[in-house]
Amino acid sequence: MRKIVIAGNWKMFKTQAESEEFLRGFLPELEETPSIREVVLCPPFTNLNVMSKYLHGSRVSLGAQNVHWAENGAYTGEIAAPMLLEIGVRYVIIGHSERRQYFGETDETVNLRLKAAQKYGLTPILCVGETKQQRDAGETEKLISYQLKHDLVDIDQTKLVIAYEPIWAIGTGDTCESAEANRVIGLIRSQLTNNKVPIQYGGSVKPNNIDEIMAQSEIDGVLVGGASLEPDSFARIVNYQ
Ligand SMILES: O=C(CO)COP(=O)(O)O
């Protein structure tokens, strides 16, 4: 049985006060959530410390949205793994398409960040996925194979989560058909050496499509953007049928 990992990626949303307000509404809704489901929240860096204190003793794990590969150093604007560990962070999203698209992230830097995360005991959530153009050109499989081959060099697949996030489905309301997401995720799994790696789907996951997505045999969880920002909607997703 593979682990189920349901993560909220808050991107650049919520102040500290707003994140505390979210938790006040969200935590009570987890009382009935099956314990096999790992629930992760990935807020902006500025909220991690206060949320870590708030979540102490709760069943929710904290994740960051990026990590640098050096232990420390002259890297203005970056955050190192030991800084995250010290405040109780356990997961880190790496290689999100918004990092690749807007901030010059490459497969090489993704690989460096993955290695650093694992070296310090953080579990990376590696994001892969194709653009609309690549999909229309029939290049989805080739692109994802390329990303996996380069991103996963010397990576321990026993401490890894992968998220398949087709870029055209992110923030668009244009969810990938669940059967198609299942097919691509099966393909990702066939390229891994460890068949226990949890593989999530991400891209316009909402309360009204979560049950169908999670009914797919290859899909081990979801990485949720917009719908993770409201306590009721994220609780509905975590408590899928
Ligand atoms: O990018 C995503 C999660 O990392 C998905 O975002 P949305 O759920 O808003 O489409």
The ligand as a Tripos MOL2 file, in Angstrom:
@<TRIPOS>MOLECULE
LIG
   10     9     1     0     0
SMALL
NO_CHARGES

@<TRIPOS>ATOM
      1 O1          0.0580   24.5960   -8.9150 O.2       1 LIG1
      2 C1         -0.7330   23.9450   -8.2520 C.2       1 LIG1
      3 C2         -0.3240   23.2950   -7.0010 C.3       1 LIG1
      4 O2          1.0570   23.2800   -6.8660 O.3       1 LIG1
      5 C3         -2.1460   23.8080   -8.6680 C.3       1 LIG1
      6 O3         -2.7870   25.0280   -8.5350 O.3       1 LIG1
      7 P1         -4.3870   25.1020   -8.6770 P.3       1 LIG1
      8 O4         -4.9500   24.0330   -7.7800 O.co2     1 LIG1
      9 O5         -4.7460   26.4870   -8.2370 O.co2     1 LIG1
     10 O6         -4.6980   24.8130  -10.1210 O.co2     1 LIG1
@<TRIPOS>BOND
     1     1     2 2
     2     2     3 1
     3     2     5 1
     4     3     4 1
     5     5     6 1
     6     6     7 1
     7     7     8 2
     8     7     9 1
     9     7    10 1
@<TRIPOS>SUBSTRUCTURE
     1 LIG1         1 GROUP 0 **** ****
